Amino acid sequence: MTTTLDASGMPARSLLPFLDREHTIARPGYSRWMVPPAALCVHLCIGQAYAFSVFNLPMTKLIGVTQSASGDWKLTELGWIFSIAMVFLGLSAAVFGRWVEEGGPRKAMFTAGVAWASAFLISALGVYLHNLWIIYLGYGVIGGCALGIGYISPVSTLMKWFPDRLGMATGMAIMGFGGGALIASPLSVWLMSKFATTSDVGVLGAFITLGCVYFVFMMVGSAIVRVPAPGWKPEGYVPPAAATRLMTRNDVFVYQAVKTPQFWLLWIVLFCNTTAGIGVLGQASAMSQEMFPGHITAVAAAGLVGLMSLFNMGGRFSWASLSDFIGRKSTYFVYMVLGIALYVTVPYAGASGNVVLFVLCFLIIVSMYGGGFSTVPAYLRDMFGTRYVGAIHGILLTAWSMAGIAGPVLINYIREYNVTHGVPKAQAYNTTMYIMAGLLVVGFLANLCVRAVDKRHHMKDEDSSGLEAARAA
């Protein structure tokens, strides 16, 4: 263990020592099953991002209240809040990936909790002043950083606790992020109704309340999380005797990993799978109401968002667990092939007025969207080893940042263009669905090209000892 020294040569004292990694090492007898609840405390909170679409239509009526008035924001302007948050999610995960690994999960979860609560309070100020740029800063920038740090904080920790079931471990680590909207969607609608008046749609009060509630739960998660002691292994666990064709027993240094074609192929795979799903999630509420006017109300749309969240959450656990048996590459082939068929089916469901088929398509799509996120950390571990998988995962999430722009932009601006040119709102999303199917074809081809990492990229024993010496210095 490396000790940081101050200017006088004495051990440096942390401002908040209980957050330091050495204070989170589990004592003998600690149950590894206590760590998934800690991860859920954080991920269920930051998973609210997937329910942000329930605020979009109300925020177009902040001035008019009952209907949009002059000076109210447009859906296209509000769509950038989610996009900015996704951009900073990926950027912060990439920038702070090594800091999260070295500082430990408690410090990362605590930081994410403070930033996430601040994001809501600053956004509430933006609503009060009717200044969209303040919301871009609050929920978009600060909230996005909270998302990135909070998202990766438990991933490598759970992989260390569950080396015998890597896919299941990553599924547990981030399934809460997919399930956060299951709670946040109906809760947000209910809060807005409670705070609404004849002159207020209730968004301001909902933001303040959510910020306070999420802060408390994320602090609980940071308090109970632990890391395993050095050398710890589950009882009865025997590491594989030899590596498989796409699973290495060697480690690749984080900055060496980004030089490999495998990293960028997986980047493309994640980008395509994410773009195809994130636009749908970001506008699920408004899209369903416009595609089925008179059949899906605002309350029903909120219920759909919550149901999609349930499948997002369940898909993260079930698909990642399945990948332990059929392999990560095969699992992504399923995502791409089945996804293509489903996206092509959505316009038909809308044209025929088949709400059940529409909902079924979206539920399966969103389960594979979530599964893509939970499977990729194990895929990275298979390709690059365990030691730097958290930091490599953080850099790979820049694909999420780009998808966070591409997905909502495709949904919002193609819809806007179609509506402006006389296309009925119910059909305004059809072109985008076909584009999403095309993206999955690209993802399929990228996944097809993935091969084992060349051994020249593997760390040697002398590389490992040199890095440790440099860190100590």
C-alpha positions as CSV (number, residue, x, y, z in Angstrom):
1,M,0.0,0.0,0.0
2,T,1.4,3.4,-1.0
3,T,1.3,6.2,1.6
4,T,1.1,9.8,0.4
5,L,3.5,12.2,2.1
6,D,3.1,15.9,2.8
7,A,5.7,18.6,2.4
8,S,7.3,17.8,5.7
9,G,7.8,14.1,4.8
10,M,5.1,13.0,7.2
11,P,2.1,10.9,6.1
12,A,-0.5,13.2,4.6
13,R,-3.8,13.4,6.4
14,S,-7.0,13.2,4.3
15,L,-9.6,15.8,5.0
16,L,-12.2,13.0,5.2
17,P,-10.1,9.9,6.2
18,F,-13.2,7.6,6.3
19,L,-13.4,8.0,2.6
20,D,-9.9,6.6,1.9
21,R,-9.5,3.2,0.3
22,E,-7.7,1.7,3.3
23,H,-10.7,2.4,5.5
24,T,-12.9,0.4,3.2
25,I,-11.0,-2.9,3.2
26,A,-13.4,-5.7,4.4
27,R,-12.6,-7.5,7.6
28,P,-12.6,-11.3,7.8
29,G,-16.2,-12.6,7.7
30,Y,-17.6,-9.7,5.7
31,S,-20.2,-11.1,3.2
32,R,-19.6,-10.1,-0.4
33,W,-23.4,-10.0,-0.8
34,M,-23.4,-6.7,1.1
35,V,-21.7,-5.0,-1.9
36,P,-24.5,-5.3,-4.4
37,P,-26.9,-3.3,-2.2
38,A,-24.3,-0.6,-1.9
39,A,-24.1,-0.4,-5.6
40,L,-27.8,-0.3,-6.0
41,C,-28.1,2.6,-3.5
42,V,-26.0,4.7,-6.0
43,H,-27.2,3.3,-9.3
44,L,-30.9,3.5,-8.5
45,C,-30.4,7.2,-7.8
46,I,-28.4,8.1,-10.8
47,G,-30.6,5.9,-13.0
48,Q,-33.1,8.7,-12.7
49,A,-31.5,10.0,-15.9
50,Y,-33.5,7.6,-17.9
51,A,-36.7,9.1,-16.5
52,F,-35.8,12.7,-17.3
53,S,-38.1,12.6,-20.3
54,V,-41.2,12.9,-17.9
55,F,-40.0,16.5,-17.3
56,N,-39.7,17.4,-20.9
57,L,-43.4,18.2,-21.8
58,P,-44.1,20.0,-18.5
59,M,-40.9,22.1,-19.0
60,T,-42.3,23.3,-22.3
61,K,-45.2,24.9,-20.3
62,L,-43.3,26.6,-17.4
63,I,-44.7,30.0,-18.5
64,G,-48.0,29.0,-20.1
65,V,-48.7,26.3,-17.5
66,T,-51.6,24.7,-19.3
67,Q,-50.0,25.0,-22.8
68,S,-46.8,26.4,-24.3
69,A,-46.6,30.1,-24.4
70,S,-44.3,32.6,-26.0
71,G,-40.9,32.3,-24.3
72,D,-41.4,28.7,-23.3
73,W,-38.7,26.2,-24.2
74,K,-39.1,23.7,-27.1
75,L,-38.6,20.0,-26.9
76,T,-35.5,20.2,-29.1
77,E,-33.9,22.7,-26.7
78,L,-34.8,20.5,-23.7
79,G,-33.5,17.4,-25.4
80,W,-30.0,18.8,-25.0
81,I,-30.1,18.5,-21.2
82,F,-30.1,14.7,-21.5
83,S,-27.5,14.8,-24.3
84,I,-25.1,17.1,-22.3
85,A,-25.5,14.8,-19.3
86,M,-24.5,11.8,-21.4
87,V,-21.5,13.6,-22.8
88,F,-20.2,14.4,-19.4
89,L,-21.0,11.0,-18.1
90,G,-18.5,9.5,-20.6
91,L,-15.9,12.2,-20.3
92,S,-15.9,12.1,-16.5
93,A,-15.7,8.3,-16.5
94,A,-12.7,8.5,-18.8
95,V,-10.9,11.3,-16.9
96,F,-11.6,10.0,-13.4
97,G,-11.4,6.2,-14.2
98,R,-7.9,5.8,-12.6
99,W,-8.8,8.1,-9.7
100,V,-11.8,5.9,-8.9
101,E,-9.7,2.7,-9.1
102,E,-7.0,4.1,-6.8
103,G,-9.2,6.1,-4.4
104,G,-11.7,3.4,-3.9
105,P,-15.4,3.1,-4.3
106,R,-16.4,4.9,-1.1
107,K,-14.7,8.2,-2.1
108,A,-16.2,7.9,-5.6
109,M,-19.7,7.2,-4.4
110,F,-19.6,10.1,-1.9
111,T,-18.4,12.5,-4.6
112,A,-21.1,11.3,-7.0
113,G,-23.7,11.8,-4.3
114,V,-22.7,15.4,-3.6
115,A,-22.6,16.2,-7.3
116,W,-25.9,14.5,-8.1
117,A,-27.7,16.4,-5.4
118,S,-26.1,19.7,-6.5
119,A,-27.2,19.0,-10.1
120,F,-30.9,19.0,-9.0
121,L,-30.6,22.0,-6.8
122,I,-28.8,24.1,-9.5
123,S,-31.4,22.9,-12.1
124,A,-34.2,24.0,-9.7
125,L,-32.5,27.5,-9.7
126,G,-32.6,27.4,-13.5
127,V,-36.3,26.6,-13.5
128,Y,-37.0,29.4,-11.0
129,L,-35.0,32.0,-13.1
130,H,-36.3,30.4,-16.4
131,N,-32.7,30.1,-17.6
132,L,-32.0,27.0,-19.6
133,W,-28.2,27.5,-19.5
134,I,-28.3,27.1,-15.7
135,I,-30.0,23.7,-16.2
136,Y,-27.5,22.7,-18.9
137,L,-24.8,23.5,-16.3
138,G,-26.6,21.8,-13.4
139,Y,-28.2,18.6,-14.7
140,G,-26.1,18.5,-17.9
141,V,-22.5,19.2,-16.7
142,I,-22.5,18.6,-13.0
143,G,-25.1,15.9,-13.1
144,G,-23.3,14.3,-16.0
145,C,-20.0,14.1,-14.0
146,A,-22.0,12.6,-11.1
147,L,-23.4,10.0,-13.5
148,G,-19.9,9.1,-14.8
149,I,-18.2,8.8,-11.4
150,G,-21.1,7.1,-9.8
151,Y,-21.6,4.7,-12.7
152,I,-18.1,3.2,-12.7
153,S,-17.5,3.4,-8.9
154,P,-18.8,-0.2,-8.0
155,V,-18.0,-2.0,-11.3
156,S,-14.4,-3.2,-10.7
157,T,-15.1,-3.6,-7.0
158,L,-17.9,-6.2,-7.7
159,M,-15.7,-7.9,-10.3
160,K,-13.1,-8.4,-7.6
161,W,-15.7,-9.8,-5.2
162,F,-17.2,-12.1,-7.8
163,P,-14.4,-13.4,-10.0
164,D,-16.3,-16.7,-10.4
165,R,-19.3,-15.0,-12.2
166,L,-18.0,-11.9,-14.0
167,G,-21.0,-11.3,-16.1
168,M,-23.4,-11.6,-13.2
169,A,-21.1,-9.3,-11.2
170,T,-21.2,-6.5,-13.8
171,G,-25.0,-7.1,-14.1
172,M,-25.4,-6.6,-10.4
173,A,-23.1,-3.6,-10.5
174,I,-25.1,-1.5,-13.0
175,M,-28.6,-3.0,-13.1
176,G,-29.7,-0.4,-10.7
177,F,-28.9,2.3,-13.3
178,G,-31.4,0.8,-15.6
179,G,-34.0,0.4,-12.9
180,G,-33.7,3.9,-11.5
181,A,-36.4,5.2,-13.8
182,L,-38.8,2.6,-12.4
183,I,-38.9,4.6,-9.2
184,A,-38.1,8.0,-10.6
185,S,-40.7,8.2,-13.3
186,P,-43.9,7.7,-11.2
187,L,-42.3,9.6,-8.3
188,S,-41.4,12.6,-10.5
189,V,-45.0,12.7,-11.9
190,W,-46.4,12.4,-8.4
191,L,-44.2,15.2,-7.1
192,M,-45.0,17.5,-9.9
193,S,-48.7,17.0,-9.2
194,K,-48.2,17.7,-5.5
195,F,-46.3,20.9,-6.2
196,A,-48.4,22.1,-9.1
197,T,-50.6,25.2,-8.7
198,T,-52.5,27.4,-11.2
199,S,-49.2,29.2,-11.9
200,D,-46.7,26.4,-11.5
201,V,-46.3,23.0,-13.2
202,G,-44.5,21.7,-10.2
203,V,-41.0,21.0,-11.7
204,L,-39.2,23.3,-9.3
205,G,-40.4,21.6,-6.2
206,A,-39.9,18.1,-7.7
207,F,-36.2,19.0,-8.5
208,I,-35.5,20.2,-5.0
209,T,-37.1,17.1,-3.4
210,L,-35.4,14.6,-5.6
211,G,-32.0,16.2,-5.0
212,C,-32.4,15.8,-1.2
213,V,-33.8,12.3,-1.3
214,Y,-31.0,11.0,-3.7
215,F,-28.3,12.6,-1.5
216,V,-29.4,10.6,1.5
217,F,-29.5,7.2,-0.3
218,M,-26.2,7.7,-2.1
219,M,-24.5,8.5,1.3
220,V,-25.9,5.2,2.6
221,G,-24.3,3.4,-0.3
222,S,-21.0,5.0,0.2
223,A,-21.0,4.1,3.9
224,I,-21.6,0.3,3.5
225,V,-19.4,-0.4,0.4
226,R,-16.2,-2.4,1.0
227,V,-13.3,-3.7,-1.1
228,P,-11.8,-7.2,-0.6
229,A,-8.5,-7.6,1.2
230,P,-5.5,-8.3,-1.0
231,G,-5.4,-11.9,-2.1
232,W,-9.0,-12.6,-1.2
233,K,-10.8,-15.3,-3.2
234,P,-14.3,-16.8,-2.8
235,E,-14.4,-20.0,-0.9
236,G,-13.8,-22.9,-3.2
237,Y,-12.9,-20.7,-6.2
238,V,-10.2,-22.0,-8.5
239,P,-9.1,-19.7,-11.3
240,P,-9.3,-21.2,-14.8
241,A,-6.3,-23.3,-15.6
242,A,-5.9,-21.7,-19.0
243,A,-7.2,-18.8,-21.0
244,T,-9.9,-19.3,-23.6
245,R,-9.7,-18.0,-27.2
246,L,-11.2,-14.6,-26.2
247,M,-10.3,-14.6,-22.5
248,T,-6.8,-13.7,-21.3
249,R,-5.2,-14.3,-18.0
250,N,-2.8,-11.4,-18.7
251,D,-3.3,-7.7,-18.0
252,V,-3.0,-4.8,-20.4
253,F,-2.1,-1.3,-19.1
254,V,-4.9,1.2,-19.5
255,Y,-3.2,3.4,-22.0
256,Q,-1.8,0.5,-24.0
257,A,-5.3,-0.9,-24.3
258,V,-6.6,2.2,-26.2
259,K,-3.9,1.5,-28.8
260,T,-5.4,-1.9,-29.7
261,P,-7.9,-2.5,-32.5
262,Q,-10.0,-4.5,-30.0
263,F,-10.7,-1.5,-27.9
264,W,-12.0,0.6,-30.8
265,L,-14.0,-2.3,-32.2
266,L,-15.7,-2.6,-28.8
267,W,-16.1,1.2,-28.8
268,I,-18.0,1.0,-32.1
269,V,-20.1,-1.9,-30.8
270,L,-21.1,0.0,-27.6
271,F,-21.7,3.3,-29.6
272,C,-24.1,1.6,-32.0
273,N,-26.0,-0.4,-29.4
274,T,-26.3,2.7,-27.2
275,T,-27.2,5.2,-29.9
276,A,-30.0,2.8,-31.0
277,G,-31.5,2.7,-27.5
278,I,-30.7,6.0,-25.9
279,G,-32.7,8.2,-28.2
280,V,-35.8,6.0,-27.6
281,L,-35.2,6.1,-23.8
282,G,-34.7,9.9,-23.7
283,Q,-37.9,10.6,-25.5
284,A,-40.0,7.5,-24.6
285,S,-42.7,9.5,-22.9
286,A,-43.3,12.1,-25.6
287,M,-42.8,9.6,-28.4
288,S,-45.4,7.1,-27.2
289,Q,-48.0,9.9,-26.7
290,E,-47.4,11.2,-30.2
291,M,-47.4,7.8,-31.9
292,F,-50.6,6.8,-30.2
293,P,-52.6,10.0,-29.5
294,G,-55.7,9.3,-27.5
295,H,-54.5,5.8,-26.5
296,I,-51.4,6.6,-24.4
297,T,-51.9,9.5,-21.9
298,A,-49.2,11.3,-19.9
299,V,-49.9,9.0,-17.0
300,A,-49.8,5.9,-19.2
301,A,-46.6,7.2,-20.8
302,A,-45.0,7.6,-17.4
303,G,-46.0,4.0,-16.7
304,L,-44.4,2.9,-19.9
305,V,-41.2,4.7,-19.0
306,G,-41.2,2.9,-15.6
307,L,-41.9,-0.5,-17.3
308,M,-39.1,0.1,-19.8
309,S,-36.9,0.9,-16.8
310,L,-37.8,-2.5,-15.3
311,F,-36.8,-4.3,-18.5
312,N,-33.6,-2.1,-18.7
313,M,-32.7,-3.2,-15.2
314,G,-33.6,-6.9,-15.7
315,G,-31.8,-7.0,-19.0
316,R,-28.6,-5.8,-17.4
317,F,-28.6,-8.7,-15.0
318,S,-30.1,-11.5,-17.2
319,W,-28.2,-10.8,-20.4
320,A,-24.9,-10.3,-18.6
321,S,-25.5,-13.5,-16.6
322,L,-26.3,-15.3,-19.9
323,S,-22.9,-14.1,-21.3
324,D,-21.2,-16.2,-18.7
325,F,-22.4,-19.2,-20.5
326,I,-22.6,-18.3,-24.2
327,G,-19.7,-15.8,-24.3
328,R,-19.7,-12.0,-24.6
329,K,-19.2,-11.9,-28.4
330,S,-22.2,-14.2,-29.0
331,T,-24.3,-12.2,-26.6
332,Y,-23.6,-9.0,-28.7
333,F,-24.6,-10.8,-31.8
334,V,-28.0,-11.5,-30.3
335,Y,-28.3,-7.8,-29.4
336,M,-27.6,-6.7,-32.9
337,V,-29.6,-9.3,-34.9
338,L,-32.7,-9.2,-32.7
339,G,-32.5,-5.4,-32.4
340,I,-32.5,-4.9,-36.2
341,A,-35.7,-6.9,-36.5
342,L,-37.4,-5.0,-33.7
343,Y,-36.5,-1.5,-34.9
344,V,-37.9,-2.3,-38.3
345,T,-41.1,-3.6,-36.7
346,V,-41.8,-0.4,-34.7
347,P,-43.1,1.7,-37.6
348,Y,-45.5,-1.1,-38.5
349,A,-46.8,-1.2,-35.0
350,G,-47.4,2.5,-35.1
351,A,-49.1,2.4,-38.5
352,S,-51.4,-0.4,-37.4
353,G,-52.2,1.1,-34.1
354,N,-50.9,-2.0,-32.3
355,V,-50.0,-0.6,-28.9
356,V,-49.1,-4.1,-27.5
357,L,-46.7,-4.8,-30.3
358,F,-45.1,-1.4,-29.9
359,V,-44.6,-1.8,-26.2
360,L,-43.3,-5.3,-26.6
361,C,-40.7,-4.2,-29.2
362,F,-39.5,-1.4,-27.0
363,L,-39.3,-3.6,-23.9
364,I,-37.1,-6.1,-25.6
365,I,-35.0,-3.3,-27.2
366,V,-34.4,-1.6,-23.9
367,S,-33.5,-4.9,-22.2
368,M,-30.7,-5.4,-24.8
369,Y,-29.7,-1.8,-24.5
370,G,-29.2,-2.3,-20.8
371,G,-27.6,-5.7,-21.4
372,G,-25.0,-4.1,-23.6
373,F,-23.8,-1.9,-20.8
374,S,-23.6,-4.7,-18.2
375,T,-21.9,-7.1,-20.6
376,V,-19.2,-4.8,-21.8
377,P,-17.2,-4.6,-18.6
378,A,-16.9,-8.4,-18.6
379,Y,-16.0,-8.3,-22.3
380,L,-13.2,-5.8,-21.5
381,R,-12.0,-8.0,-18.7
382,D,-11.9,-11.0,-21.0
383,M,-9.8,-8.9,-23.5
384,F,-7.6,-6.8,-21.3
385,G,-7.4,-8.6,-17.9
386,T,-8.6,-7.5,-14.5
387,R,-6.1,-5.0,-13.2
388,Y,-7.0,-1.9,-15.2
389,V,-10.5,-2.9,-16.3
390,G,-12.2,-0.1,-14.4
391,A,-10.1,2.6,-16.0
392,I,-10.4,1.0,-19.4
393,H,-14.2,0.8,-18.9
394,G,-14.2,4.5,-18.0
395,I,-12.5,5.5,-21.3
396,L,-14.8,3.2,-23.3
397,L,-17.8,5.0,-22.0
398,T,-16.9,8.0,-24.2
399,A,-18.9,5.9,-26.7
400,W,-21.8,6.6,-24.4
401,S,-21.0,10.3,-24.6
402,M,-21.2,10.3,-28.3
403,A,-24.3,8.2,-28.4
404,G,-25.9,10.6,-25.9
405,I,-25.6,13.3,-28.6
406,A,-26.4,11.1,-31.6
407,G,-29.4,9.3,-30.3
408,P,-31.5,12.2,-29.0
409,V,-30.5,14.4,-32.0
410,L,-31.6,11.8,-34.4
411,I,-34.9,11.4,-32.6
412,N,-35.6,15.1,-31.9
413,Y,-34.4,16.8,-35.1
414,I,-35.7,14.2,-37.6
415,R,-39.0,14.4,-35.9
416,E,-39.0,18.2,-36.0
417,Y,-38.1,18.1,-39.7
418,N,-40.8,15.6,-40.5
419,V,-43.5,17.5,-38.6
420,T,-42.5,20.8,-40.2
421,H,-42.8,19.2,-43.6
422,G,-46.3,17.9,-42.9
423,V,-45.6,14.4,-41.7
424,P,-48.2,13.4,-39.0
425,K,-46.7,13.2,-35.6
426,A,-47.6,9.5,-35.3
427,Q,-45.3,8.8,-38.3
428,A,-42.6,11.3,-37.6
429,Y,-40.3,8.7,-35.9
430,N,-40.3,6.1,-38.7
431,T,-37.2,7.3,-40.5
432,T,-35.2,7.3,-37.2
433,M,-36.2,3.7,-36.5
434,Y,-34.7,2.5,-39.8
435,I,-31.6,4.5,-39.1
436,M,-31.2,2.8,-35.7
437,A,-31.5,-0.6,-37.5
438,G,-28.7,0.5,-39.8
439,L,-26.5,1.4,-36.9
440,L,-27.0,-2.1,-35.4
441,V,-25.8,-3.6,-38.7
442,V,-22.5,-1.6,-38.3
443,G,-22.3,-2.8,-34.7
444,F,-22.7,-6.4,-35.9
445,L,-19.8,-6.1,-38.3
446,A,-17.6,-4.5,-35.7
447,N,-18.3,-7.3,-33.2
448,L,-17.6,-9.8,-36.0
449,C,-14.1,-8.4,-36.3
450,V,-13.2,-8.8,-32.6
451,R,-10.2,-11.1,-32.0
452,A,-8.0,-11.9,-29.0
453,V,-5.5,-9.1,-28.0
454,D,-2.0,-9.7,-29.4
455,K,0.4,-10.8,-26.6
456,R,2.8,-7.9,-27.4
457,H,0.3,-5.7,-25.6
458,H,0.4,-7.8,-22.4
459,M,2.1,-6.4,-19.3
460,K,5.4,-8.1,-18.4
461,D,6.4,-8.7,-14.8
462,E,9.0,-5.9,-15.1
463,D,6.3,-3.5,-16.4
464,S,4.2,-4.2,-13.3
465,S,7.0,-3.7,-10.8
466,G,8.0,-0.5,-12.6
467,L,4.5,0.9,-12.4
468,E,4.3,0.1,-8.7
469,A,7.7,1.9,-8.1
470,A,6.5,4.9,-10.1
471,R,3.3,5.1,-8.1
472,A,5.2,4.8,-4.8
473,A,7.5,7.6,-5.9
